[in-house]
């Protein structure tokens, strides 16, 4: 091949390359739409109207005292249930309790007010409630009215000397745990 043929071949190859490049960028009409999506989680927020449901002083065997409180669903999602967790500490200020637990002598009657009537949810000794999870409310939807509860504490009189409990007190901690509703497979 001589120079003229090589030059001619190079020009033809260059023109073929340019035609392929230009045909690849040639376009038809097109349109683009965008969609912005949001995934926001709900808020689980259980409210209680008191920081201290009951404070008892000068309790003697045979005494009973009542306390009242309300729970509210202040969140944005329904609650499947509300569970009560109970813990306590006995502070022994007087005589040695000889291995007896003051909480064995305190009964707790937990009541729920429904349509003006009290329904007993449970009745247990305070000592039986320690480290136990007790369901106190089921199906607590958003925007529902406050749920009203009463609790009755009684100091059991065993008809024997209970002098070793004089001056003692119990630090009771109740934690209410709300559980979210079940997830929905086809959430709408």
C-alpha positions as CSV (number, residue, x, y, z in Angstrom):
1,X,0.0,0.0,0.0
2,X,1.3,3.3,-0.9
3,X,1.0,6.6,1.0
4,X,-2.0,7.8,-0.9
5,X,-3.9,4.7,-0.2
6,X,-2.9,4.7,3.5
7,X,-4.0,8.4,3.7
8,X,-7.3,7.6,2.0
9,X,-7.9,4.6,4.3
10,X,-7.2,6.8,7.4
11,X,-9.7,9.4,6.2
12,X,-12.4,6.8,5.6
13,X,-11.7,5.2,9.0
14,X,-11.9,8.6,10.7
15,X,-15.2,9.4,8.9
16,X,-16.6,6.0,9.9
17,X,-15.6,6.6,13.6
18,X,-17.2,10.1,13.6
19,X,-20.4,8.8,12.1
20,X,-20.6,6.1,14.8
21,X,-19.9,8.5,17.5
22,X,-22.5,11.1,16.3
23,X,-25.2,8.4,15.7
24,X,-24.7,7.2,19.3
25,X,-25.4,10.6,20.8
26,X,-28.4,11.3,18.6
27,X,-31.6,11.1,20.8
28,X,-35.3,11.0,20.6
29,X,-37.7,12.9,22.9
30,X,-37.5,11.9,26.5
31,X,-38.9,12.9,29.9
32,X,-37.8,12.4,33.5
33,X,-39.9,12.6,36.6
34,X,-38.5,12.3,40.2
35,X,-40.2,11.1,43.3
36,X,-39.2,12.1,46.9
37,X,-40.2,9.5,49.5
38,X,-40.2,9.7,53.3
39,X,-40.1,7.0,55.9
40,X,-40.9,8.4,59.3
41,X,-41.1,6.3,62.4
42,X,-43.9,6.7,64.9
43,X,-43.5,7.9,68.5
44,X,-44.3,5.7,71.4
45,X,-45.0,7.9,74.4
46,X,-46.7,6.7,77.5
47,X,-47.8,9.5,79.9
48,X,-48.6,9.4,83.6
49,X,-50.2,12.2,85.5
50,X,-48.1,11.8,88.7
51,X,-44.4,11.2,89.6
52,X,-45.5,9.7,92.9
53,X,-48.7,7.6,93.0
54,X,-48.8,7.3,96.7
55,X,-46.8,8.3,99.8
56,X,-47.7,6.6,103.0
57,X,-46.6,7.7,106.4
58,X,-47.3,6.4,109.9
59,X,-48.7,3.1,108.6
60,X,-49.7,0.5,111.1
61,X,-50.8,-3.1,110.7
62,X,-54.4,-3.2,109.5
63,X,-54.2,0.2,107.6
64,X,-55.4,0.5,104.0
65,X,-54.7,3.5,101.7
66,X,-55.7,4.2,98.2
67,X,-54.0,6.0,95.3
68,X,-55.2,7.1,91.9
69,X,-53.5,7.9,88.7
70,X,-54.1,8.1,84.9
71,X,-52.1,6.8,82.0
72,X,-52.2,8.4,78.6
73,X,-51.1,7.6,75.1
74,X,-49.2,10.8,74.1
75,X,-47.5,9.3,71.1
76,X,-48.4,8.8,67.4
77,X,-48.8,5.0,67.4
78,X,-51.1,2.6,69.1
79,X,-49.9,0.6,72.1
80,X,-50.4,-3.1,72.1
81,X,-50.1,-3.3,75.9
82,X,-48.7,-1.6,79.0
83,X,-46.7,-3.7,81.5
84,X,-45.9,-2.8,85.1
85,X,-42.5,-3.6,86.5
86,X,-42.1,-3.4,90.2
87,X,-39.0,-3.2,92.4
88,X,-38.5,-2.2,96.0
89,X,-36.0,-1.8,98.8
90,X,-36.8,-2.2,102.5
91,X,-35.0,0.3,104.7
92,X,-34.7,-1.2,108.2
93,X,-34.6,1.6,110.7
94,X,-35.6,-0.2,113.8
95,X,-35.1,-3.6,115.2
96,X,-33.6,-6.4,113.2
97,X,-36.4,-7.9,111.0
98,X,-35.0,-11.4,111.6
99,X,-35.1,-12.3,107.9
100,X,-38.7,-11.1,107.5
101,X,-39.5,-8.9,104.5
102,X,-41.9,-6.0,105.2
103,X,-43.1,-6.3,101.6
104,X,-44.6,-9.8,102.6
105,X,-47.0,-7.8,104.7
106,X,-48.1,-5.3,102.2
107,X,-50.9,-6.3,99.7
108,X,-51.4,-4.4,96.5
109,X,-54.8,-4.4,94.8
110,X,-54.5,-2.9,91.4
111,X,-57.8,-1.6,90.0
112,X,-58.8,-0.3,86.6
113,X,-61.9,2.0,86.3
114,X,-64.0,1.1,83.3
115,X,-67.4,2.8,82.8
116,X,-67.4,4.0,86.4
117,X,-66.8,0.5,87.8
118,X,-63.6,-0.8,89.3
119,X,-62.2,-4.0,87.8
120,X,-59.5,-5.8,89.8
121,X,-56.5,-6.5,87.5
122,X,-54.5,-8.2,90.2
123,X,-54.1,-8.6,94.0
124,X,-50.7,-9.7,95.2
125,X,-48.3,-9.2,98.0
126,X,-45.7,-6.5,97.2
127,X,-42.9,-9.1,97.6
128,X,-44.6,-11.3,94.9
129,X,-44.5,-8.4,92.4
130,X,-40.7,-7.8,92.6
131,X,-39.0,-8.4,89.3
132,X,-42.2,-9.6,87.7
133,X,-43.8,-8.1,84.5
134,X,-47.5,-7.6,85.0
135,X,-49.8,-6.6,82.1
136,X,-52.1,-3.8,83.3
137,X,-53.6,-2.5,80.0
138,X,-54.2,-3.9,76.5
139,X,-54.9,-2.1,73.3
140,X,-54.2,1.6,74.1
141,X,-54.9,3.4,70.8
142,X,-53.7,7.0,70.0
143,X,-56.3,9.7,70.7
144,X,-58.0,7.6,73.3
145,X,-59.1,9.0,76.7
146,X,-56.8,8.7,79.7
147,X,-57.1,5.3,81.4
148,X,-57.9,5.7,85.1
149,X,-56.4,3.4,87.7
150,X,-56.6,3.0,91.5
151,X,-54.3,1.1,93.7
152,X,-55.0,-0.1,97.2
153,X,-52.2,-0.9,99.6
154,X,-52.9,-2.8,102.8
155,X,-50.6,-3.5,105.8
156,X,-51.5,-7.1,106.8
157,X,-52.2,-7.5,110.5
158,X,-51.0,-11.0,111.4
159,X,-52.4,-10.7,114.9
160,X,-48.9,-11.1,116.3
161,X,-46.2,-8.7,117.3
162,X,-44.9,-6.8,114.4
163,X,-42.8,-4.4,116.5
164,X,-39.7,-5.2,114.5
165,X,-41.1,-3.3,111.5
166,X,-41.5,0.0,113.4
167,X,-39.7,2.8,111.7
168,X,-39.0,0.8,108.6
169,X,-40.0,2.0,105.2
170,X,-40.2,0.7,101.6
171,X,-38.8,2.5,98.6
172,X,-41.1,1.3,95.8
173,X,-40.4,1.9,92.2
174,X,-43.0,1.2,89.5
175,X,-42.0,1.4,85.8
176,X,-44.7,1.3,83.2
177,X,-43.5,0.0,79.9
178,X,-45.6,0.5,76.7
179,X,-45.3,-2.0,73.9
180,X,-46.0,-0.9,70.3
181,X,-48.7,-2.4,68.2
182,X,-47.8,-5.3,66.0
183,X,-46.3,-4.4,62.6
184,X,-48.6,-4.6,59.6
185,X,-47.3,-6.5,56.6
186,X,-49.1,-4.2,54.1
187,X,-49.1,-1.0,56.1
188,X,-51.6,1.6,54.9
